[in-house]
Amino acid sequence: RRVIANVLKGERIEYDRLYKQQNKPDVWINYSFNPVMTGSMVIGVCIAGRDISELRRIEQERLQMKVEEQKKMAHAMLQGQEKERNDIGQELHDNVNQILVSTNLILSMAKKIPGKTDEMIASAMSNLHEVINENRKVAHLFVAPNLEKESLITQLERLASTMLEPASVSTSFSTDAFNEALLNNDQKLNLYRIAQEQCTNIVKHANASAVRFELATANNTFTMVISDNGVGTPSNKKHNGIGLQNINGRLNLFNGSSSVTTAEGEGYALEVMIPL
């Protein structure tokens, strides 16, 4: 009655209503109430009902798919975070901790062999200097870059110089077709982390001597290709490791995607794309 009364005052009203049925699918009806006018006078109400059950079903399926995709993305991100924690622990154990153990041994020997105190203190100081450098390297790997003060290209060049060049891997960049202003800081941070992940994979597995970074923005799409001349992987091998899952989890935040081009003995190329 209230709806009819309001429509008779000139309002247009529309709403959906669910009808539950036993042993049958639910039915959704979209109702619309429109005033029938003669000049400026309302003389009646036109009521129409439309079955929108199929539309509702499609909406529910899309919502469920979105929820499942978000679960997968969250799982990939958690795996990536766990991997980063393991990397930190491994880095500290394999490098920093071993150097500190060696330094402690040297200082203990210095107490027992007074004649070599100066030599051993110099060796201990050298070790501590190495620990400081290792600590800086770990901090650089896991502290977020300041993209307010430096460009993504500058950060990627520094990443290459600190991760790849010490491993005797030469690097080159192609950025002529890249307009960084089209990316926001969240996108740039995640692209930096993706490049970091790929550099780690190259150092650990690729046995490469050269890596090329290609960045471009064209046709409303950002593209980054990181390719190496390393050992590659068999073309029929599934590429679904934690590292790639982490990369895809980051890309999903921006409706992006990735693809891999590789063959045994022919290097490895990771391409990531984000719609702009």
Accessible surface in RSA format (square Angstrom, percent):
REM  Atomic radii and reference values for relative SASA: ProtOr
REM  Chains: A
REM  Algorithm: Lee & Richards
REM  Probe-radius: 1.40
REM  Slices: 20
REM RES _ NUM      All-atoms   Total-Side   Main-Chain    Non-polar    All polar
REM                ABS   REL    ABS   REL    ABS   REL    ABS   REL    ABS   REL
RES ARG A   1   255.88 107.4 213.19 108.7  42.68 101.6  87.13 119.1 168.75 102.3
RES ARG A   2   198.16  83.2 188.25  96.0   9.91  23.6  70.46  96.3 127.70  77.4
RES VAL A   3    44.11  29.0  43.75  39.6   0.36   0.9  43.83  38.1   0.27   0.7
RES ILE A   4    59.46  33.8  59.46  44.3   0.00   0.0  59.46  42.8   0.00   0.0
RES ALA A   5    45.20  41.6  40.14  61.9   5.06  11.5  43.57  61.4   1.63   4.3
RES ASN A   6    38.50  26.6  38.50  37.2   0.00   0.0   0.00   0.0  38.50  37.2
RES VAL A   7     0.00   0.0   0.00   0.0   0.00   0.0   0.00   0.0   0.00   0.0
RES LEU A   8    85.02  47.3  70.86  50.7  14.16  35.6  70.86  49.8  14.16  38.1
RES LYS A   9   163.82  79.9 125.10  76.8  38.72  92.2  83.21  74.9  80.61  85.9
RES GLY A  10    35.73  44.1   0.00   N/A  35.73  44.1  14.03  38.5  21.70  48.6
RES GLU A  11    86.88  49.9  80.50  60.9   6.38  15.2  36.47  70.5  50.41  41.2
RES ARG A  12   171.21  71.9 139.72  71.2  31.49  75.0  54.30  74.2 116.91  70.9
RES ILE A  13    36.82  21.0  31.69  23.6   5.13  12.4  35.20  25.3   1.62   4.4
RES GLU A  14   115.18  66.1  85.84  64.9  29.34  69.9  25.53  49.4  89.65  73.2
RES TYR A  15    82.14  38.4  73.76  42.0   8.38  21.8  59.30  44.6  22.85  28.2
RES ASP A  16    56.35  39.5  31.75  31.6  24.60  58.2   5.90  13.9  50.45  50.3
RES ARG A  17   129.11  54.2 126.21  64.3   2.90   6.9  22.79  31.1 106.32  64.4
RES LEU A  18    61.29  34.1  39.49  28.3  21.80  54.8  39.49  27.7  21.80  58.7
RES TYR A  19    76.55  35.7  73.24  41.7   3.31   8.6  68.10  51.2   8.45  10.4
RES LYS A  20   155.82  76.0 123.30  75.7  32.52  77.4  93.67  84.3  62.15  66.2
RES GLN A  21    73.81  41.3  55.40  40.5  18.41  43.8  23.07  49.1  50.73  38.5
RES GLN A  22   166.30  93.0 144.57 105.7  21.73  51.7  54.69 116.4 111.61  84.6
RES ASN A  23   159.43 109.9 109.93 106.2  49.49 119.2  41.99 101.0 117.44 113.5
RES LYS A  24   136.12  66.4 120.98  74.2  15.14  36.1  70.10  63.1  66.02  70.3
RES PRO A  25   114.41  83.4 101.61  92.6  12.80  46.5 113.41  93.6   0.99   6.2
RES ASP A  26    60.67  42.5  46.44  46.2  14.23  33.6  12.08  28.4  48.59  48.5
RES VAL A  27    38.07  25.1  38.07  34.5   0.00   0.0  38.07  33.1   0.00   0.0
RES TRP A  28    61.70  24.8  61.70  29.9   0.00   0.0  47.39  25.3  14.30  23.2
RES ILE A  29    30.55  17.4  30.55  22.8   0.00   0.0  30.55  22.0   0.00   0.0
RES ASN A  30    15.22  10.5  14.28  13.8   0.94   2.3   0.04   0.1  15.18  14.7
RES TYR A  31    49.89  23.3  49.89  28.4   0.00   0.0  28.62  21.5  21.27  26.2
RES SER A  32    25.83  21.8  25.77  34.4   0.06   0.1  14.91  31.7  10.92  15.3
RES PHE A  33    17.29   8.6  17.04  10.6   0.24   0.6  17.04  10.3   0.24   0.7
RES ASN A  34    44.81  30.9  44.81  43.3   0.00   0.0  11.61  28.0  33.20  32.1
RES PRO A  35    13.66  10.0   3.19   2.9  10.47  38.1   3.19   2.6  10.47  65.1
RES VAL A  36    61.41  40.4  58.21  52.7   3.20   7.7  61.41  53.4   0.00   0.0
RES MET A  37    89.76  46.5  62.19  41.2  27.57  65.6  60.67  51.6  29.08  38.5
RES THR A  38    82.22  58.5  73.85  74.9   8.37  19.9  67.43  90.6  14.79  22.4
RES GLY A  39    72.40  89.3   0.00   N/A  72.40  89.3  45.15 123.9  27.25  61.0
RES SER A  40   113.41  95.8  81.89 109.3  31.52  72.6  49.69 105.8  63.72  89.3
RES MET A  41   128.47  66.5 123.62  81.8   4.85  11.6  97.40  82.8  31.07  41.2
RES VAL A  42    35.15  23.1  12.42  11.2  22.73  54.8  12.42  10.8  22.73  61.6
RES ILE A  43   107.47  61.2  68.26  50.8  39.21  94.5  77.08  55.5  30.38  82.4
RES GLY A  44    20.92  25.8   0.00   N/A  20.92  25.8  20.92  57.4   0.00   0.0
RES VAL A  45    40.03  26.3   9.60   8.7  30.43  73.3   9.60   8.3  30.43  82.5
RES CYS A  46    66.66  50.4  61.05  68.1   5.61  13.2  16.55  41.9  50.11  54.0
RES ILE A  47    95.80  54.5  65.23  48.6  30.57  73.7  65.23  47.0  30.57  83.0
RES ALA A  48    51.73  47.6  45.59  70.3   6.15  14.0  51.18  72.1   0.56   1.5
RES GLY A  49    52.97  65.3   0.00   N/A  52.97  65.3  10.52  28.9  42.45  95.1
RES ARG A  50   133.49  56.0 129.10  65.8   4.39  10.5  66.71  91.2  66.78  40.5
RES ASP A  51    95.08  66.6  66.66  66.3  28.42  67.2  30.68  72.2  64.40  64.2
RES ILE A  52    12.80   7.3  11.59   8.6   1.21   2.9  12.80   9.2   0.00   0.0
RES SER A  53    28.49  24.1  23.62  31.5   4.87  11.2  23.85  50.8   4.64   6.5
RES GLU A  54    95.03  54.6  90.40  68.4   4.63  11.0  55.93 108.2  39.10  31.9
RES LEU A  55    93.64  52.2  92.89  66.5   0.75   1.9  92.89  65.2   0.75   2.0
RES ARG A  56    60.02  25.2  59.90  30.5   0.12   0.3   7.39  10.1  52.63  31.9
RES ARG A  57   111.67  46.9 105.78  53.9   5.89  14.0  67.48  92.2  44.19  26.8
RES ILE A  58    57.05  32.5  57.05  42.5   0.00   0.0  57.05  41.1   0.00   0.0
RES GLU A  59    95.64  54.9  89.94  68.0   5.69  13.6  35.58  68.8  60.05  49.0
RES GLN A  60   105.97  59.3 103.41  75.6   2.56   6.1  39.27  83.6  66.69  50.6
RES GLU A  61    83.55  48.0  79.28  60.0   4.28  10.2  36.23  70.1  47.32  38.6
RES ARG A  62   166.32  69.8 160.35  81.7   5.96  14.2  52.23  71.4 114.09  69.1
RES LEU A  63    99.85  55.6  96.07  68.7   3.78   9.5  99.41  69.8   0.44   1.2
RES GLN A  64    97.79  54.7  96.77  70.7   1.02   2.4  41.66  88.7  56.12  42.6
RES MET A  65   136.55  70.7 129.84  85.9   6.70  16.0 108.26  92.0  28.29  37.5
RES LYS A  66   126.56  61.7 121.02  74.3   5.55  13.2  69.47  62.5  57.09  60.8
RES VAL A  67    51.84  34.1  51.68  46.8   0.15   0.4  51.68  44.9   0.15   0.4
RES GLU A  68    69.24  39.8  69.22  52.4   0.02   0.1  30.29  58.6  38.95  31.8
RES GLU A  69    81.57  46.8  80.61  61.0   0.96   2.3  39.82  77.0  41.75  34.1
RES GLN A  70    87.55  49.0  84.77  62.0   2.78   6.6  25.30  53.9  62.25  47.2
RES LYS A  71   121.95  59.5 113.23  69.5   8.72  20.8  75.22  67.7  46.73  49.8
RES LYS A  72   138.30  67.5 129.60  79.5   8.71  20.7  79.73  71.8  58.57  62.4
RES MET A  73    37.94  19.6  36.79  24.3   1.15   2.7  36.53  31.1   1.41   1.9
RES ALA A  74    51.53  47.4  45.36  70.0   6.17  14.0  51.28  72.2   0.25   0.7
RES HIS A  75   105.15  57.5 102.78  71.4   2.37   6.1  71.28  73.5  33.87  39.4
RES ALA A  76     9.48   8.7   9.42  14.5   0.05   0.1   9.42  13.3   0.05   0.1
RES MET A  77    42.87  22.2  42.05  27.8   0.81   1.9  42.12  35.8   0.75   1.0
RES LEU A  78   112.12  62.4 108.32  77.5   3.81   9.6 108.61  76.3   3.51   9.4
RES GLN A  79    47.64  26.6  42.12  30.8   5.51  13.1  17.37  37.0  30.27  23.0
RES GLY A  80     1.42   1.8   0.00   N/A   1.42   1.8   1.11   3.0   0.31   0.7
RES GLN A  81    78.77  44.0  76.44  55.9   2.34   5.6  23.96  51.0  54.82  41.6
RES GLU A  82    90.10  51.7  90.10  68.2   0.00   0.0  38.85  75.2  51.24  41.8
RES LYS A  83    44.26  21.6  41.57  25.5   2.68   6.4  40.05  36.1   4.20   4.5
RES GLU A  84    49.78  28.6  49.78  37.7   0.00   0.0  13.93  26.9  35.85  29.3
RES ARG A  85   140.75  59.1 131.56  67.1   9.18  21.9  55.92  76.4  84.83  51.4
RES ASN A  86    89.95  62.0  81.84  79.1   8.11  19.5  26.97  64.9  62.97  60.9
RES ASP A  87    32.86  23.0  28.66  28.5   4.20   9.9  12.18  28.7  20.68  20.6
RES ILE A  88    55.24  31.4  55.24  41.2   0.00   0.0  55.24  39.8   0.00   0.0
RES GLY A  89    36.26  44.7   0.00   N/A  36.26  44.7  33.01  90.6   3.24   7.3
RES GLN A  90   105.81  59.2 101.93  74.5   3.89   9.3  36.59  77.9  69.22  52.5
RES GLU A  91    35.12  20.2  32.52  24.6   2.61   6.2   3.18   6.2  31.94  26.1
RES LEU A  92    72.29  40.3  71.98  51.5   0.31   0.8  72.05  50.6   0.25   0.7
RES HIS A  93   102.69  56.1  99.60  69.2   3.09   7.9  74.53  76.8  28.15  32.8
RES ASP A  94    66.95  46.9  51.05  50.8  15.90  37.6  22.15  52.1  44.80  44.7
RES ASN A  95    45.42  31.3  42.94  41.5   2.47   6.0   3.91   9.4  41.51  40.1
RES VAL A  96    17.59  11.6  17.59  15.9   0.00   0.0  17.59  15.3   0.00   0.0
RES ASN A  97    64.77  44.7  63.53  61.4   1.24   3.0  12.12  29.2  52.65  50.9
RES GLN A  98    86.48  48.4  81.38  59.5   5.10  12.1  30.50  64.9  55.98  42.5
RES ILE A  99    23.20  13.2  20.56  15.3   2.64   6.4  23.19  16.7   0.01   0.0
RES LEU A 100    77.90  43.4  73.82  52.8   4.08  10.3  74.20  52.1   3.71  10.0
RES VAL A 101    88.52  58.2  84.08  76.1   4.44  10.7  87.81  76.3   0.71   1.9
RES SER A 102    45.88  38.8  41.87  55.9   4.01   9.2  25.33  53.9  20.56  28.8
RES THR A 103     6.31   4.5   6.31   6.4   0.00   0.0   6.31   8.5   0.00   0.0
RES ASN A 104    99.01  68.3  96.41  93.2   2.60   6.3  17.75  42.7  81.26  78.5
RES LEU A 105   108.71  60.5 107.13  76.6   1.58   4.0 108.68  76.3   0.02   0.1
RES ILE A 106    28.58  16.3  28.32  21.1   0.26   0.6  28.58  20.6   0.00   0.0
RES LEU A 107    79.94  44.5  77.51  55.5   2.43   6.1  77.65  54.5   2.29   6.2
RES SER A 108    43.38  36.7  38.73  51.7   4.64  10.7  21.44  45.7  21.94  30.7
RES MET A 109    75.00  38.8  74.78  49.5   0.23   0.5  59.40  50.5  15.60  20.7
RES ALA A 110    10.72   9.9   6.90  10.7   3.81   8.7   7.14  10.1   3.57   9.5
RES LYS A 111   175.50  85.6 145.88  89.5  29.62  70.5  97.23  87.5  78.27  83.4
RES LYS A 112   166.00  81.0 135.75  83.3  30.24  72.0  88.27  79.5  77.72  82.8
RES ILE A 113    69.82  39.7  68.64  51.1   1.18   2.9  69.82  50.3   0.00   0.0
RES PRO A 114   102.38  74.6  88.66  80.8  13.72  49.9  89.97  74.3  12.41  77.1
RES GLY A 115    78.23  96.5   0.00   N/A  78.23  96.5  41.25 113.2  36.99  82.8
RES LYS A 116   107.44  52.4 104.80  64.3   2.65   6.3  51.89  46.7  55.55  59.2
RES THR A 117    43.32  30.8  42.79  43.4   0.53   1.3  36.09  48.5   7.23  10.9
RES ASP A 118   121.92  85.4 112.32 111.8   9.60  22.7  39.98  94.1  81.94  81.7
RES GLU A 119   116.74  67.0 105.56  79.9  11.18  26.6  47.97  92.8  68.77  56.2
RES MET A 120    21.07  10.9  20.51  13.6   0.56   1.3  20.98  17.8   0.09   0.1
RES ILE A 121    74.42  42.4  74.42  55.4   0.00   0.0  74.42  53.6   0.00   0.0
RES ALA A 122    59.62  54.8  49.40  76.2  10.23  23.3  53.96  76.0   5.66  15.0
RES SER A 123    46.75  39.5  38.39  51.2   8.36  19.3  26.08  55.5  20.67  29.0
RES ALA A 124     3.55   3.3   3.55   5.5   0.00   0.0   3.55   5.0   0.00   0.0
RES MET A 125   125.12  64.8 119.02  78.8   6.09  14.5  98.69  83.9  26.43  35.0
RES SER A 126    71.14  60.1  60.56  80.8  10.58  24.4  30.91  65.8  40.23  56.4
RES ASN A 127    23.80  16.4  23.80  23.0   0.00   0.0   0.11   0.3  23.69  22.9
RES LEU A 128    79.86  44.5  79.46  56.8   0.40   1.0  79.46  55.8   0.40   1.1
RES HIS A 129   111.14  60.7 109.34  76.0   1.80   4.6  73.85  76.1  37.30  43.4
RES GLU A 130    82.88  47.6  81.36  61.6   1.52   3.6  23.69  45.8  59.19  48.3
RES VAL A 131    19.94  13.1  19.94  18.1   0.00   0.0  19.94  17.3   0.00   0.0
RES ILE A 132    86.67  49.3  84.79  63.2   1.88   4.5  86.61  62.4   0.06   0.2
RES ASN A 133    66.22  45.7  59.72  57.7   6.50  15.6  23.92  57.6  42.29  40.9
RES GLU A 134    29.36  16.9  28.58  21.6   0.77   1.8   0.98   1.9  28.37  23.2
RES ASN A 135    85.22  58.8  84.95  82.1   0.27   0.7   8.70  20.9  76.52  74.0
RES ARG A 136   154.78  65.0 148.47  75.7   6.31  15.0  54.29  74.2 100.50  60.9
RES LYS A 137    77.65  37.9  71.60  43.9   6.04  14.4  43.80  39.4  33.85  36.1
RES VAL A 138    14.61   9.6  14.50  13.1   0.11   0.3  14.50  12.6   0.11   0.3
RES ALA A 139    43.88  40.4  37.48  57.8   6.40  14.6  43.83  61.7   0.06   0.1
RES HIS A 140    47.94  26.2  38.23  26.6   9.71  24.8  26.84  27.7  21.10  24.5
RES LEU A 141    24.36  13.6  24.00  17.2   0.37   0.9  24.00  16.9   0.37   1.0
RES PHE A 142    53.04  26.5  31.83  19.7  21.21  55.2  33.05  20.0  19.99  57.2
RES VAL A 143    98.31  64.7  90.17  81.6   8.14  19.6  94.09  81.8   4.22  11.4
RES ALA A 144    57.44  52.8  39.62  61.1  17.82  40.5  39.62  55.8  17.82  47.2
RES PRO A 145    22.35  16.3   1.99   1.8  20.36  74.0  11.82   9.8  10.53  65.5
RES ASN A 146    72.44  50.0  61.38  59.3  11.06  26.6  35.18  84.7  37.26  36.0
RES LEU A 147    19.14  10.7   7.31   5.2  11.84  29.8   7.31   5.1  11.84  31.8
RES GLU A 148   143.27  82.3 110.14  83.3  33.13  78.9  51.18  99.0  92.09  75.2
RES LYS A 149   174.42  85.1 137.57  84.4  36.85  87.7  88.30  79.5  86.12  91.7
RES GLU A 150    58.89  33.8  51.19  38.7   7.71  18.4  26.99  52.2  31.90  26.0
RES SER A 151    46.05  38.9  35.11  46.9  10.94  25.2  34.54  73.6  11.51  16.1
RES LEU A 152     0.00   0.0   0.00   0.0   0.00   0.0   0.00   0.0   0.00   0.0
RES ILE A 153    30.68  17.5  30.68  22.9   0.00   0.0  30.68  22.1   0.00   0.0
RES THR A 154    50.88  36.2  49.98  50.7   0.90   2.1  26.04  35.0  24.84  37.5
RES GLN A 155     6.55   3.7   6.55   4.8   0.00   0.0   0.00   0.0   6.55   5.0
RES LEU A 156     0.20   0.1   0.20   0.1   0.00   0.0   0.20   0.1   0.00   0.0
RES GLU A 157    82.82  47.5  77.08  58.3   5.73  13.6  23.50  45.5  59.31  48.4
RES ARG A 158    86.20  36.2  80.94  41.3   5.26  12.5  33.88  46.3  52.32  31.7
RES LEU A 159     0.00   0.0   0.00   0.0   0.00   0.0   0.00   0.0   0.00   0.0
RES ALA A 160     0.84   0.8   0.84   1.3   0.00   0.0   0.84   1.2   0.00   0.0
RES SER A 161    45.89  38.8  36.56  48.8   9.33  21.5  27.28  58.1  18.61  26.1
RES THR A 162    48.60  34.6  39.91  40.5   8.69  20.7  43.71  58.7   4.89   7.4
RES MET A 163    27.95  14.5  16.40  10.9  11.54  27.5  21.19  18.0   6.75   8.9
RES LEU A 164     0.00   0.0   0.00   0.0   0.00   0.0   0.00   0.0   0.00   0.0
RES GLU A 165    90.95  52.2  75.26  56.9  15.69  37.4  24.74  47.9  66.21  54.1
RES PRO A 166    98.57  71.8  55.83  50.9  42.75 155.4  69.04  57.0  29.53 183.5
RES ALA A 167    45.11  41.5  18.01  27.8  27.10  61.6  29.47  41.5  15.64  41.4
RES SER A 168    99.06  83.7  72.16  96.3  26.90  62.0  47.03 100.1  52.03  72.9
RES VAL A 169     6.96   4.6   5.10   4.6   1.86   4.5   5.90   5.1   1.06   2.9
RES SER A 170    68.73  58.1  59.52  79.4   9.21  21.2  51.28 109.2  17.46  24.5
RES THR A 171    37.14  26.4   7.55   7.7  29.59  70.5   1.54   2.1  35.60  53.8
RES SER A 172    47.76  40.4  41.94  56.0   5.82  13.4  39.32  83.7   8.44  11.8
RES PHE A 173    52.90  26.5  22.69  14.1  30.21  78.6  22.69  13.8  30.21  86.5
RES SER A 174    37.28  31.5  31.66  42.3   5.62  12.9   6.78  14.4  30.50  42.7
RES THR A 175    40.37  28.7  30.88  31.3   9.49  22.6   3.04   4.1  37.32  56.4
RES ASP A 176   152.30 106.7 115.04 114.5  37.26  88.1  41.38  97.4 110.92 110.6
RES ALA A 177    63.69  58.6  46.64  72.0  17.05  38.8  58.92  83.0   4.78  12.7
RES PHE A 178    27.37  13.7   3.90   2.4  23.47  61.1   5.11   3.1  22.25  63.7
RES ASN A 179    71.92  49.6  67.74  65.5   4.18  10.1  23.45  56.4  48.47  46.8
RES GLU A 180    31.71  18.2  27.27  20.6   4.44  10.6  22.38  43.3   9.33   7.6
RES ALA A 181    92.86  85.4  52.85  81.6  40.01  91.0  65.11  91.7  27.75  73.5
RES LEU A 182    95.74  53.3  74.53  53.3  21.21  53.3  78.95  55.4  16.79  45.2
RES LEU A 183     9.79   5.5   0.00   0.0   9.79  24.6   1.15   0.8   8.65  23.3
RES ASN A 184    83.17  57.4  73.10  70.6  10.07  24.2  42.17 101.5  40.99  39.6
RES ASN A 185    58.46  40.3  53.62  51.8   4.84  11.7  25.20  60.6  33.26  32.2
RES ASP A 186    94.19  66.0  92.05  91.6   2.14   5.1  12.78  30.1  81.42  81.2
RES GLN A 187    18.87  10.5  18.82  13.8   0.04   0.1   0.00   0.0  18.87  14.3
RES LYS A 188    23.62  11.5  23.62  14.5   0.00   0.0   0.23   0.2  23.39  24.9
RES LEU A 189    55.58  31.0  55.58  39.8   0.00   0.0  55.58  39.0   0.00   0.0
RES ASN A 190    17.57  12.1  17.57  17.0   0.00   0.0   2.35   5.6  15.22  14.7
RES LEU A 191     0.50   0.3   0.44   0.3   0.06   0.2   0.47   0.3   0.03   0.1
RES TYR A 192     1.23   0.6   1.23   0.7   0.00   0.0   0.00   0.0   1.23   1.5
RES ARG A 193    28.99  12.2  25.29  12.9   3.70   8.8   4.50   6.1  24.50  14.8
RES ILE A 194     1.23   0.7   0.86   0.6   0.37   0.9   1.23   0.9   0.00   0.0
RES ALA A 195     0.00   0.0   0.00   0.0   0.00   0.0   0.00   0.0   0.00   0.0
RES GLN A 196    15.35   8.6  15.35  11.2   0.00   0.0   7.67  16.3   7.68   5.8
RES GLU A 197    16.33   9.4  11.63   8.8   4.70  11.2   6.83  13.2   9.50   7.8
RES GLN A 198     7.48   4.2   7.48   5.5   0.00   0.0   0.00   0.0   7.48   5.7
RES CYS A 199     0.00   0.0   0.00   0.0   0.00   0.0   0.00   0.0   0.00   0.0
RES THR A 200    24.75  17.6  24.14  24.5   0.60   1.4  14.61  19.6  10.14  15.3
RES ASN A 201    39.32  27.1  38.26  37.0   1.07   2.6  14.25  34.3  25.08  24.2
RES ILE A 202     4.48   2.6   1.67   1.2   2.81   6.8   2.60   1.9   1.88   5.1
RES VAL A 203    68.57  45.1  42.99  38.9  25.58  61.6  46.06  40.0  22.51  61.1
RES LYS A 204   123.07  60.0  87.07  53.4  35.99  85.7  67.16  60.5  55.90  59.5
RES HIS A 205   129.53  70.8 110.10  76.5  19.43  49.7  80.88  83.4  48.65  56.6
RES ALA A 206    10.66   9.8   6.34   9.8   4.32   9.8  10.66  15.0   0.00   0.0
RES ASN A 207   129.38  89.2  99.36  96.0  30.02  72.3  28.49  68.6 100.89  97.5
RES ALA A 208    15.15  13.9   0.00   0.0  15.15  34.5   1.09   1.5  14.07  37.3
RES SER A 209    67.25  56.8  61.01  81.4   6.24  14.4  43.44  92.5  23.81  33.4
RES ALA A 210    39.30  36.1  37.55  58.0   1.74   4.0  37.95  53.4   1.35   3.6
RES VAL A 211     3.39   2.2   0.00   0.0   3.39   8.2   1.87   1.6   1.52   4.1
RES ARG A 212    98.25  41.3  97.95  49.9   0.30   0.7  36.79  50.3  61.46  37.2
RES PHE A 213     0.00   0.0   0.00   0.0   0.00   0.0   0.00   0.0   0.00   0.0
RES GLU A 214    67.83  38.9  66.25  50.1   1.57   3.7  10.66  20.6  57.17  46.7
RES LEU A 215     3.77   2.1   0.00   0.0   3.77   9.5   0.08   0.1   3.69   9.9
RES ALA A 216    31.50  29.0  31.27  48.3   0.24   0.5  31.33  44.1   0.18   0.5
RES THR A 217    19.01  13.5   1.79   1.8  17.22  41.0   0.74   1.0  18.27  27.6
RES ALA A 218    58.55  53.8  44.30  68.4  14.25  32.4  53.22  75.0   5.32  14.1
RES ASN A 219   143.60  99.0 111.54 107.8  32.06  77.2  36.37  87.5 107.24 103.6
RES ASN A 220   117.82  81.2 106.37 102.8  11.44  27.6  18.30  44.0  99.51  96.2
RES THR A 221    42.94  30.5  42.04  42.6   0.90   2.1  21.68  29.1  21.26  32.1
RES PHE A 222     0.00   0.0   0.00   0.0   0.00   0.0   0.00   0.0   0.00   0.0
RES THR A 223    31.16  22.2  30.82  31.2   0.33   0.8  15.42  20.7  15.74  23.8
RES MET A 224     1.17   0.6   0.68   0.4   0.50   1.2   0.58   0.5   0.60   0.8
RES VAL A 225    30.52  20.1  30.52  27.6   0.00   0.0  30.52  26.5   0.00   0.0
RES ILE A 226     1.35   0.8   0.77   0.6   0.57   1.4   0.77   0.6   0.57   1.6
RES SER A 227    28.50  24.1  27.14  36.2   1.36   3.1  17.71  37.7  10.79  15.1
RES ASP A 228    13.97   9.8   1.58   1.6  12.40  29.3   3.37   7.9  10.61  10.6
RES ASN A 229    86.24  59.5  57.85  55.9  28.39  68.4  38.55  92.8  47.69  46.1
RES GLY A 230     5.85   7.2   0.00   N/A   5.85   7.2   2.80   7.7   3.05   6.8
RES VAL A 231    71.45  47.0  67.38  61.0   4.06   9.8  70.44  61.2   1.01   2.7
RES GLY A 232    12.77  15.7   0.00   N/A  12.77  15.7   2.15   5.9  10.62  23.8
RES THR A 233    31.27  22.2  30.78  31.2   0.49   1.2  31.27  42.0   0.00   0.0
RES PRO A 234    55.83  40.7  53.10  48.4   2.73   9.9  55.83  46.1   0.00   0.0
RES SER A 235    88.23  74.6  60.54  80.8  27.68  63.8  27.36  58.3  60.86  85.3
RES ASN A 236   136.98  94.5 102.76  99.3  34.21  82.4  46.59 112.1  90.39  87.4
RES LYS A 237   116.44  56.8 105.16  64.5  11.28  26.9  64.53  58.1  51.91  55.3
RES LYS A 238   169.09  82.5 151.41  92.9  17.68  42.1 100.49  90.5  68.60  73.1
RES HIS A 239    60.26  32.9  35.07  24.4  25.19  64.4  30.52  31.5  29.74  34.6
RES ASN A 240    92.16  63.6  84.32  81.5   7.84  18.9  27.52  66.2  64.64  62.5
RES GLY A 241    43.82  54.0   0.00   N/A  43.82  54.0  38.09 104.5   5.73  12.8
RES ILE A 242    79.06  45.0  73.72  54.9   5.34  12.9  73.72  53.1   5.34  14.5
RES GLY A 243    10.56  13.0   0.00   N/A  10.56  13.0   4.97  13.6   5.59  12.5
RES LEU A 244    25.15  14.0  20.83  14.9   4.31  10.8  21.21  14.9   3.94  10.6
RES GLN A 245    61.80  34.6  58.43  42.7   3.36   8.0  22.86  48.7  38.94  29.5
RES ASN A 246     4.65   3.2   4.59   4.4   0.06   0.1   0.00   0.0   4.65   4.5
RES ILE A 247     1.34   0.8   1.33   1.0   0.02   0.0   1.34   1.0   0.00   0.0
RES ASN A 248    50.90  35.1  50.67  49.0   0.23   0.5  19.08  45.9  31.82  30.8
RES GLY A 249     1.07   1.3   0.00   N/A   1.07   1.3   0.62   1.7   0.46   1.0
RES ARG A 250    31.10  13.1  30.85  15.7   0.25   0.6   0.66   0.9  30.44  18.4
RES LEU A 251     1.61   0.9   1.35   1.0   0.26   0.7   1.61   1.1   0.00   0.0
RES ASN A 252    50.62  34.9  36.25  35.0  14.37  34.6   5.03  12.1  45.59  44.1
RES LEU A 253    84.28  46.9  53.06  38.0  31.21  78.5  56.37  39.6  27.91  75.1
RES PHE A 254    37.17  18.6  26.74  16.6  10.43  27.1  33.23  20.1   3.93  11.3
RES ASN A 255   129.49  89.3 105.49 101.9  24.00  57.8  24.75  59.6 104.75 101.2
RES GLY A 256    11.42  14.1   0.00   N/A  11.42  14.1   0.90   2.5  10.52  23.6
RES SER A 257    57.42  48.5  52.69  70.3   4.73  10.9  41.91  89.2  15.51  21.7
RES SER A 258    30.36  25.7   4.56   6.1  25.80  59.4   0.00   0.0  30.36  42.5
RES SER A 259    49.28  41.6  41.19  55.0   8.10  18.7  41.29  87.9   7.99  11.2
RES VAL A 260    37.07  24.4   5.89   5.3  31.18  75.1   5.93   5.2  31.14  84.5
RES THR A 261   101.79  72.4  95.72  97.0   6.07  14.5  67.80  91.1  33.99  51.4
RES THR A 262    19.35  13.8   1.81   1.8  17.54  41.8   6.97   9.4  12.38  18.7
RES ALA A 263    28.65  26.3  28.08  43.3   0.57   1.3  28.08  39.5   0.57   1.5
RES GLU A 264   129.83  74.5 109.98  83.2  19.84  47.2  36.53  70.7  93.30  76.2
RES GLY A 265    58.97  72.7   0.00   N/A  58.97  72.7  28.90  79.3  30.07  67.4
RES GLU A 266   140.41  80.6 104.62  79.2  35.79  85.2  39.94  77.2 100.48  82.0
RES GLY A 267     1.88   2.3   0.00   N/A   1.88   2.3   1.21   3.3   0.68   1.5
RES TYR A 268    41.30  19.3  38.20  21.7   3.10   8.1  25.12  18.9  16.18  19.9
RES ALA A 269    22.47  20.7  21.54  33.2   0.94   2.1  21.54  30.3   0.94   2.5
RES LEU A 270     1.21   0.7   0.91   0.6   0.30   0.8   0.91   0.6   0.30   0.8
RES GLU A 271    55.89  32.1  55.89  42.3   0.00   0.0   6.53  12.6  49.36  40.3
RES VAL A 272     0.52   0.3   0.52   0.5   0.00   0.0   0.52   0.4   0.00   0.0
RES MET A 273    57.48  29.8  57.09  37.8   0.39   0.9  26.53  22.6  30.94  41.0
RES ILE A 274     1.19   0.7   1.19   0.9   0.00   0.0   1.19   0.9   0.00   0.0
RES PRO A 275    70.21  51.2  60.34  55.0   9.86  35.9  60.66  50.1   9.54  59.3
RES LEU A 276    72.47  40.4  13.74   9.8  58.73 147.6  47.76  33.5  24.72  66.5
END  Absolute sums over single chains surface
CHAIN  1 A    17306.9      14509.0       2798.0       9411.9       7895.0
END  Absolute sums over all chains
TOTAL         17306.9      14509.0       2798.0       9411.9       7895.0
